[in-house]
C-alpha cells in the first residue's frame, strides 16, 4: 500500500490524464465534423492554434456544425485552463 502522499499523487496524475484524454476526444470530434463536410485539410500544424483557428473560422460548414465546433473549442479552452491551474 502506498503512503498517503503517493496515493494522492497517483490520483492527481489519473485525473490529469482524464482531462487530457477528454481534450483529445473533443479535438477528434472537431476533425470528424470537418471530414463529414467537403473541407480541405488544415494547412497549419495546430488546428486549434491561432492560425488554425483563423483557418477554421473561415471554413463553410452548416450552422449546427459551426455551433458544435464553437462549443467544443470553448470546452477545450476550459480544460486547457484547468490543466494550467493544476500544474501550480
GUTOR-857444 format. One record per residue (C-alpha): residue number from 1; x, y, z. Coordinates in steps of 0.05 Angstrom, whole numbers, plus 5000, padded with zeros to 4 digits. Layout:
<nodes>
<loba:NUM	x:X	y:Y	z:Z>
...
</nodes>
This chain:
<nodes>
<loba:1	x:5000	y:5000	z:5000>
<loba:2	x:5027	y:5068	z:4981>
<loba:3	x:5033	y:5122	z:5033>
<loba:4	x:4983	y:5180	z:5033>
<loba:5	x:5026	y:5227	z:4992>
<loba:6	x:5039	y:5175	z:4938>
<loba:7	x:4966	y:5156	z:4935>
<loba:8	x:4947	y:5230	z:4928>
<loba:9	x:4998	y:5239	z:4872>
<loba:10	x:4971	y:5178	z:4835>
<loba:11	x:4901	y:5205	z:4839>
<loba:12	x:4924	y:5273	z:4813>
<loba:13	x:4960	y:5240	z:4754>
<loba:14	x:4899	y:5198	z:4738>
<loba:15	x:4853	y:5259	z:4738>
<loba:16	x:4902	y:5298	z:4695>
<loba:17	x:4904	y:5241	z:4645>
<loba:18	x:4828	y:5241	z:4643>
<loba:19	x:4827	y:5315	z:4627>
<loba:20	x:4879	y:5306	z:4572>
<loba:21	x:4840	y:5248	z:4542>
<loba:22	x:4776	y:5289	z:4543>
<loba:23	x:4811	y:5346	z:4507>
<loba:24	x:4838	y:5298	z:4455>
<loba:25	x:4768	y:5269	z:4446>
<loba:26	x:4740	y:5338	z:4432>
<loba:27	x:4794	y:5353	z:4381>
<loba:28	x:4777	y:5287	z:4346>
<loba:29	x:4703	y:5306	z:4345>
<loba:30	x:4721	y:5372	z:4311>
<loba:31	x:4763	y:5335	z:4260>
<loba:32	x:4705	y:5287	z:4246>
<loba:33	x:4658	y:5346	z:4235>
<loba:34	x:4706	y:5374	z:4184>
<loba:35	x:4714	y:5307	z:4150>
<loba:36	x:4638	y:5299	z:4144>
<loba:37	x:4636	y:5361	z:4100>
<loba:38	x:4677	y:5380	z:4039>
<loba:39	x:4731	y:5417	z:4077>
<loba:40	x:4804	y:5412	z:4056>
<loba:41	x:4856	y:5392	z:4107>
<loba:42	x:4881	y:5447	z:4153>
<loba:43	x:4946	y:5475	z:4124>
<loba:44	x:4971	y:5492	z:4194>
<loba:45	x:5005	y:5445	z:4243>
<loba:46	x:4958	y:5460	z:4301>
<loba:47	x:4884	y:5465	z:4282>
<loba:48	x:4869	y:5498	z:4349>
<loba:49	x:4929	y:5546	z:4348>
<loba:50	x:4919	y:5619	z:4330>
<loba:51	x:4928	y:5609	z:4254>
<loba:52	x:4890	y:5543	z:4255>
<loba:53	x:4830	y:5575	z:4289>
<loba:54	x:4831	y:5631	z:4238>
<loba:55	x:4830	y:5580	z:4183>
<loba:56	x:4775	y:5541	z:4218>
<loba:57	x:4730	y:5601	z:4225>
<loba:58	x:4735	y:5614	z:4150>
<loba:59	x:4710	y:5544	z:4132>
<loba:60	x:4640	y:5534	z:4106>
<loba:61	x:4601	y:5484	z:4149>
<loba:62	x:4527	y:5481	z:4166>
<loba:63	x:4504	y:5526	z:4223>
<loba:64	x:4491	y:5470	z:4272>
<loba:65	x:4561	y:5442	z:4260>
<loba:66	x:4591	y:5512	z:4268>
<loba:67	x:4556	y:5517	z:4336>
<loba:68	x:4582	y:5448	z:4356>
<loba:69	x:4653	y:5467	z:4336>
<loba:70	x:4649	y:5531	z:4377>
<loba:71	x:4622	y:5493	z:4437>
<loba:72	x:4678	y:5441	z:4432>
<loba:73	x:4731	y:5495	z:4425>
<loba:74	x:4705	y:5531	z:4487>
<loba:75	x:4708	y:5466	z:4525>
<loba:76	x:4779	y:5452	z:4501>
<loba:77	x:4800	y:5521	z:4524>
<loba:78	x:4767	y:5510	z:4592>
<loba:79	x:4802	y:5443	z:4600>
<loba:80	x:4868	y:5475	z:4580>
<loba:81	x:4859	y:5528	z:4634>
<loba:82	x:4844	y:5473	z:4683>
<loba:83	x:4908	y:5437	z:4665>
<loba:84	x:4948	y:5502	z:4675>
<loba:85	x:4920	y:5513	z:4744>
<loba:86	x:4931	y:5441	z:4766>
<loba:87	x:5006	y:5447	z:4750>
<loba:88	x:5016	y:5502	z:4800>
</nodes>
